[in-house]
């Protein structure tokens, strides 16, 4: 019953993977381009066009995450019984601007090559899905590239930006994120700065979705107090099941429900497992347990998927984007009807985006 259900996904990091892979290839051969890697497919990673077709992946939020200058191996560090990882320092704006624009360039080159469609409204997403084109929403995860006067925000919005996460876990000029800490509460530090509050208001005015994933508790409260849009966490899980600082507590889930917002299930095993460990040997049952809890807290209209493909260690039973039907089949085995599975797989995302970006 799930073989023809498409998936619209709340979060992936394929653009960063393509940036890194394309740069590495360019250094060695000078011939490979990021769009070729995506269109033709390659070993490794989670998303490319052939595997997306195989798995029914219809599109999602394509994140531009400006990486730390010094690489941090989060997966390796998240295998102890408990951990409290020091976060990278604030990222210099010039570094963030360079990587963000490079990933935006890859996104638009993929569109010109016919691999996807950059969508600026829910209607454009529906149109892309109807004609079988991957529907990509321009998303930034961590806004270090944006100046506090918000000049670049207008430029990026004109280019297609429709969703942003104010922080990735490190602090920036706009707010503070949660550390990779387990077990821990998301109440880990101060909230939004005045620039961050101005950014929320500007996003409301421009109809840019604000992603609460990675934001700490006080920052979440600030967004909830200021924003007139649905509250959305594109890739987060349930703190009552996995007590990681990245996950959402009962009051946060309640605030999201009250706003008619939603949460996308994060496939990263360290945010799924009750022991907080990054371990690919994680079964589908724990993913369904999180969705059960989300449905209870948020209702049937408040739950979606936010895989974190190409950005995290995911269960080997899924493997990559081609394995998405196995998760939908697990929902069916739990007793979810087709209408509910379609809501989780894509309809809820289209609904909240229609009410947020138009």
Secondary structure, DSSP 8 states (H G I E B T S, - for coil): --TT--EEEEEE-HHHHHHHHHHHHHHHTS---HHHHHHH--SSSS--HHHHHHHTEEEEEEEEE---SS---HHHHTTSSSEE--------HHHHHHHHHHHHHHHHHHHHTTSEEE-SSHHHHHHHHHTT-EEEEEEEES-TTS-TT-HHHHHHHHHTEEEEES--SS-BTTB-B--SEES--S--S----HHHHHHHHHHHHHT-EEE-TTB-HHHHHHHHHH--S--EETT--BTTTS-BTTSB-HHHHHHHHHTT-EEEE--BHHHHSTT----S---HHHHHHHHHHHHHHH-TTSEEE---BTTS-B-TTT-SGGGHHHHHHHHHHHT--HHHHHIIIIIHHHHHHHTTT-
